[in-house]
Amino acid sequence: PDRDSDLETGRRPRGRAFQSFDDGGSFFSWGRRDDGRINVLALVCGLGLLIGAISLAAFNEVRNFESLRALFIAQKAAVEASCLPAKQNIGKLLHMTCYLSNFSYFGNLPGLHMLSDNDVTGIRIERLVEMYQWAESVTTKSRADYVHGGTMTFDEYRYKKVWSTQLFDDSSFVRPTTCAIKYNNGVLCKNPDPTRQSWWNDGPQKMGLNEVGRAKNLRFGGYKLNQELINLAGEPQVLRPMCDAQSWAEKTVHRKEAASSNVCGRDVRIKGIYMHFLDMDNRSVTDSEDSVGDVRMSYVVYKSDFASVLALQTGNESFGPWKIPNTAPEEVLYLLENGERTIDQMILDAVSSDTTQIWFTRALTFFLAVIGMVTTLSQVVPYLSITNRSGCCLHLFGPNGEAIGCMSFFLATSSWLLTIGAC
């Protein structure tokens, strides 16, 4: 009798045969309830994702259309002009290709004295300063807890030497003993202060990537370029510094000998595109390996002989942004490209710059639409099946609701494509 009672308890009514696909055994059963009722939170989240994705897709397409329309207006309004300013062009959108002039000379910077004037003359120059130092990283891991059962998480700290533009404070290391024993032969991992080195003020001066010079009176034909356009001008060229500074080199080393050697003195060396300033504490003079506390410096100069501008002439010799009419929100055009570029090419480049963002938004909205549709249907379809409100082939949805995913993908794709096409 007990066995029959157990069997009776385990039986399911025939009228609820389709409830078996509500067991939460797959992704498509997220948020379902075993009693057949709708999970309101899951349904609201699904509908919110679906409506939000479709709305964002529509906004993205409208924005894209408005941008294309604005650029088409600009293309029609642009006027070809000469490199000499003319009063009648004030207030007009001009396009021109002209030579650049009034460059600056950067040969007075450390490591650049021996380079040719042509190499160290340009629009602007940037210097990158990095230090070789200890860095800490943390990884969260999990493992089985054999004492209490389940799993336990813990943080694993690792240490390594890296070149970085940021100074790491070794006093903030969580496991300094681990760094010393496991990574540094029992010696504490210390990052020295580079500003206390004798070469700091005459050499690197400042950590990170910094602009250390620019042409203040750069000319574009007969026009003056403001800072915004100067920032767009020039192609980057990496410089190879040379030994040149008597302030670093030993006094017995002559200037020509230093220039032809990679060893500029006791604590300054050249390695490819880098000028290395060595921390000589606890290291051999002949040691060629990188050591903690070493600082390296490199240069990038921006150069260009001529460029093309598409902008508004605001004065006798100046440019400004051109406000595209009938655009909301307001669109402006203010372009400089290196080399000779036509109006069509510059307009096409402006369109292409937004292509990545447009397609990323399209992919994101499609993904969210599918997830929203899956979440919504995973509530509605089982509800209709369990309550017998619909007999429309619900047995085709399978034991874990796999067909819900197919239907969701189809409906979401259709809705998304209709939105894209309509906008």
Helices and strands as residue ranges (DSSP letters): H 2-10, G 14-22, G 27-29, H 40-77, E 79-80, G 87-89, E 93-101, E 104-105, E 121-122, E 124-144, E 151-164, G 170-172, H 176-178, I 179-183, G 194-196, E 208-214, E 219-220, E 223-224, H 227-232, E 235-238, H 255-259, E 268-271, E 274-277, E 295-303, E 306-313, E 319-320, E 322-324, E 331-333, E 335-338, H 343-352, H 355-386, G 394-397, H 402-422
